Amino acid sequence: MLAFKFNKKMGKDSITIWNKRRLPKQSKVFDTYWNFAVKRQEIFFNKIEENSYPWTEDETLRKHKFTNAYRASDRVSQYLIKNIIYKGEQKFEEVFFRTILFKIFNKIDTWVLLHNEIGEIKIKNFSYTKFSEVLMEAMIAGETLYSGAYIMASGKSRFGHERKFQNHIRLIELMLKEKLPDRVLSCKSLEDIFSLLKSYPTIGNFLAYQYAIDLNYSSSLQFSEMDFVMPGPGARDGIRKCFTDYGDFNEVDIVKYATDIQDKEFERLGLEFKNLWGRRLQLIDCQNLFCEVDKYARVLHPEINGLSNRKRIKQLYVPIKEQFEYWYPPKWNINTKIEKEYGKRKKRVHKSL
């Protein structure tokens, strides 16, 4: 049995693994995991500091698109935090509605479309007919409604519509009818929110965990991102590449293990990792890094296979300049540190974060 115990010396951002029997056996990709985290975070700060492109000498990172070391720093997460969660009425049922509506499509253009056509996105303005008509017109016009970041189940078997977006509107309708926002507020842990979301049609482990993290960005929920983790398919691929033997650990344990030993690993490899203004990598971040190192290793370590045996990185990096300012959930106490370090200077960064 494995037991995870809070490490008071390292603060709330650390888990210490006690009563270990057999530790997982690392492959060379685990070193690459930490090197990737450092390089990707260097790109993040090079953008903020308005250094000239390219922001890295790593050819793979220059050629292909990878998410940030910290999930909340990605462009879509930043848009969600600034423009969806903290912009508008802060009553949690409204925050929940906006968040789930945005995340089901996970595409900024779709949110902007709905906002432009319908007006303020509020529960009182929500109707299946109205939203479906707007999205149908956009689809007929050839617009892409969903992000390519992950695949949403169609929901046809539960709701009966031919079009995926129609079933997802029905899903939101069902959530509101069953007062899901109130039930989320009554949850005692991040895992409880995950389990509650997972009980709904089209939502499996991956989306339930992602949505729980998104909702937890709001001021109404106060759970630590160190409370719970659920590795997705990409992360499981990365874990398989990083470890040749899991020892007595399962995949959840391994994400916790990596998160806990991050400082020791950076020191072991002689790496300087600039964290997020004092915020260490959280479970969600290390989970995401396993997903990204799976892709990265397809180039650096093509001889090492993951569970899915994928060989190519599909998304290419295309730098497009736009003004961008980073802003995080106020409860993290990061925004004042950014302001102090960079003042009121506008950050010009590339669109693809």
N, C-alpha and C positions, 0 to 999 in steps of 0.2 A: 504493500500500500504506500501511496505517496501522500504526504500532508504538506499543505502550503501554509506558511505562517508569516504574519506581518513582521517586517523588519523595521523596528523603531529607529534604529541608527541611521537608516537611509531615507526615512521619511515615508510619506503616503504613496510615493511612486514606486515602491519596491515590494517584491514578494520574495521571501527566502524559502527555498525548498529544503525541508527537513526530512529525516528518516529515509534518505535515499538508499535504494538497494543498488541498482545498476544504472549508471548514467548512459545517455545516448552516445553513440560513437560518431564523431564528426568526420565528414569528408572535407576535401579541400574547398568545396563550395561554401562551407560555413565561413571561412576566411573571406571569401568573395562577398558574402552577405554583408559583412561589416564594412568592407571597402566600398561596396555599392552605396550603403547608407551615408558614408562620409562624402563621397563624390556627389551624390544627389543633393545633399544638404548644402554643399559648396555651391552648386548651381543656383539653388534657392537664394542664398545670400548674395551671390554675384549679381543676380537680377535686381534684388532690392537696392544694392549699392550702385546700380546703374553702370556696372562695368560692361565693356564692349563684348558683343557676341563674337566668337563662341565662348561660353562660360566654363568649358571643360576641355581638357586635352584627350579625354576618353572618347575614342571614335564611335563606340557603340552607343554611348549616351548622347552624342551629337547627332547620330543618325536616326535613332528610334525614340519614341515617346514613352516615358516612364512617369509614374506618379511620384509625388514628393515623398520624402522620408516620413513626414507627418501628414496624415490623411487630411487634417483640417486646413492644410496649406494649399491643397489642390483647388483649381479654379472653380469647379462645380461646388465643392464644399464651401469655399469662400462666398460664392454667390448665395448659397443656401443660408449661411449664417447671417450675412449682412442684409440681404434683400428679401428673404422669405421669413426666417425665424424672428429676427429682431426688428423688422420693418412691418408695421401694421399693429393691429390690436393684439395685446399680449395675454388675453384670456387663453388658457391652454387649449380649449377646444378649437379655437381659431388657429393657434400655432400648429396644433396637430393636423388640422385640415390642410393648411398651406403646405406643411412639410411633406405629408404623404402624397398629396397631389403632385408636388414638384418631383419627389423622388421616384414615383412610379414611372415617370417618363425620363427623369434624370437628365433632362435636356433644357438648357436655358432658353433656347429659341421657342420651345413649346410653351413654357411659362409666359414668355413675353407675348406670344400669340394669344393665349387665353386672356391675359390681362388687357391687351389692346382691344380685343373683340367683346369682352364681357364687362370689363371695368374692374373695380376692386374685387379681389378674390376673397370672398367671405362666404360663410355657410349660408346666409340668407339669399345669396345670389347663385347658389349651386342648384343645378337641376340636370338630370340626365339628358333631357332633350336639348337644352341650350348648349351644354358642353359637347355633346356628341355631334351636333350640327357643325360647330366650329372646327372640330378635329376632322370630321369627314371632309369638309371643304378643303382643308389643308392637305389631307392625304390625297384627294383627287387631283389637287394641283401639283402633286409630286413631292411634297415636303416630307421629310423624315421626322416622325414624332418621337421616336425613342432614341436614347443614347446607345452607342454600340459597346458601352462598357460592360454590360451584362445582358443576358437574355431573360426576358420576363415570360412566364408561362401564360398561355392565352386565356385561360379561365373559361373556355367555351363549355366544358363539361359541367361547370357549376352554374354559369349564368346564361348560356345558350346563344350568345351573339356571335356572328361570323367575324366581326372585327375585334381585334384584341383590345383596342382602346375603349370600345363599348363595354366590354366585360370589366375592365378596370374602373370605369366610372361607376358601374354597378357595385364593385367591391368597396369603393369609398362610400357609396350610398349605404351599403350594409354596415360598414364600420360606424357611421354616424347614427344609424337607426338603433344599433346595439350599444350606443353610448361608450364606444371604445376609448375616447379621450379620458372620460372619468375613470374608467377601469385602469388605464395606464397610470393615471395620477395616484391611484391607490396601491400600486405595486410597491413592494418592499425592496426590490433589487433590480439591477439591470437584467439579470437572468429572467426574472419574472416578466419583464416587458418583452423580452425575446420570446418566451414561451407563449405569451398572450398573442403577440403578432403572428407567430408561427401557426396558430390555430385557425387562421383565416385562409381562404382559398387563394391559390397561386403563390403563397408565401412559404418558402422553405427555409432551411437553416441559414443560408447565406443572406437572403434579403431580410429576414427577421433580425439578424444581428446588425446589419447595416442600418436598418430603419431605427433600431433601438439606439444606436450611437447617434444618429441624426437627431432624434427627439431629445436625447440627453444634452445636446448643445443648448437647449432652451434654459431659461432661468427657472422654469417650474420644476425641473428635475435636477437633482443634486448628487447623482451617483458618480463614483470615480470610474474612469476608463480602465482602471486596474482591477475592477470587480469581476469582470466576466469577459470571456473571449470564445468565439466559435470560428475555427479556421474554415475558409471557403475552399473551393476546388483548386484554385490557383495556389493558395497558400500550402495546401497539402502536397501539391507538386513540388513546391520549393522546399518543403520540409524533407521530402523524400530525397531530394538532391543534396541537401545539407548534411544528412545523417545516413550512414550505411546500416546502422542498427539503432533502434529506438530504445534499447535497454528496457527498463521497467516503465517507461514513459509512453503516454499516448500523444496524439497530435496537440491536444489542448495543453497538456503538461509541457510540451516542448516550446510552445509559444511563450508560456509563463517563464520557463527556464531561460530562454533567450532574452526576454525582457529584463529578468532579474540580473543577469550577468553582463549586461551591456557595457558597463563601465570597465569591468575587468577585461572584456574582450578588446575594447578599443586600446586599453593599456598594453595588453599582450601583443597586439599587432603594431604598436607604435603609431596609432592613428589619433588624430585630433578631431573629435566630433563636436561641432558647434551646435548645441541643442537649441530648442525653441525658447530663447530668453528664460532659461532656467527650468523649462519643462522637459523632463526626460522622455524618451520614447515610451509610449504607453502600449498596452496589449494590442489595441487596434492598429497601432503603427507597425509594431513588429509582425503582426499578422499580415499586413499589407506588404511589408518588406519581403516576406517569404514569397508572396505572389510575384513581386517584381523581380526577385533574384531568380525565380524560375525562368522568366523570360530572358533576363540578362545572361544566365548560364547557357542558354541555347547557343550563344555566340562564343562565350569564353570557355565553356566546358561542354562542347557538343557530344562528347563521348558518355556523359552522365545523363541518364534518363530519369524523368519524373514518372508519375503515375499515368499521365495522359500521353506520354511519349511525343509531345509536340516538338518540332524542330525549328520553326521559324518565328520571328517576331513580326506581327502583321502591321502594327501602326508605326508610321514614320513620323519623325518630328518636323513640324513646319513652323518656324518662328514668324509670328505676326505681331507687330508692335501695337500696344494699346496702353493707356494709363491704368495703373492698378495699385490699390492700397490694401495691405493686409490688415485684417481685423478679426479678432477671435472672440469666443464667448467671454463676456466681461468677467464671469466668475473665475476664469483662469488667471486673471491679473497679469495679462501679457500686453494689452493695448497701451497702457501707460508707459511700459518699458520701450515699446516701439517708438512712441512719440518722443520719449526722452532721448533715444539714440539717434533718431533721424529727423526730429523736429517736424515741421509742417511741410517739408519738401515732398512734392508729389513723386511717387515711385513709378518710373516708366519700366514696365516689364513686358515680356512677350506673352501673347495670348495663351499659348500652350504651356501650362505650368508643369 
